[in-house]
Amino acid sequence: MTDTNHTLALLALMCLATTPVAAQHKTPTESQCREMVNGMLQTMKSAPMETERDKKGSKEIIERAEKIVRENRARGASECESWAAIGRLVVHQ
């Protein structure tokens, strides 16, 4: 796992751990999932990357995450599905 992927994976885990829904052990609502998706994308975009290689890798992952969200929203998929897909994308880099 590269430094970029490691950083983004840690950010993803931090977002999961700090999400009130995760702490409640309840199934999140669509609204909560949308908020988590938007928050995750913002966190990924604001993560500091030191090297050009890291910046390039981060940009590629963010673009793939945004594509997942865009396509899922276009087909009316659950925001929770997008949240799970982004989590898999980041963790399995």
PECORTA-V823750 format. One record per residue. PSI is psi as a letter, one per 40 degrees, with the letter a starting at -180 (NA if undefined). Layout:
# PECORTA-V823750
psi:PSI
psi:PSI
This chain:
# PECORTA-V823750
psi:h
psi:i
psi:d
psi:d
psi:d
psi:d
psi:d
psi:d
psi:d
psi:d
psi:d
psi:d
psi:d
psi:d
psi:d
psi:d
psi:d
psi:e
psi:h
psi:d
psi:d
psi:d
psi:d
psi:e
psi:f
psi:i
psi:h
psi:i
psi:i
psi:d
psi:d
psi:d
psi:d
psi:d
psi:d
psi:d
psi:d
psi:d
psi:d
psi:d
psi:d
psi:d
psi:d
psi:d
psi:d
psi:e
psi:h
psi:h
psi:h
psi:d
psi:i
psi:d
psi:d
psi:d
psi:d
psi:d
psi:d
psi:d
psi:d
psi:d
psi:d
psi:d
psi:d
psi:d
psi:d
psi:d
psi:d
psi:d
psi:d
psi:d
psi:d
psi:d
psi:d
psi:d
psi:e
psi:f
psi:i
psi:i
psi:d
psi:d
psi:d
psi:d
psi:d
psi:d
psi:d
psi:d
psi:d
psi:d
psi:d
psi:d
psi:d
psi:f
psi:NA
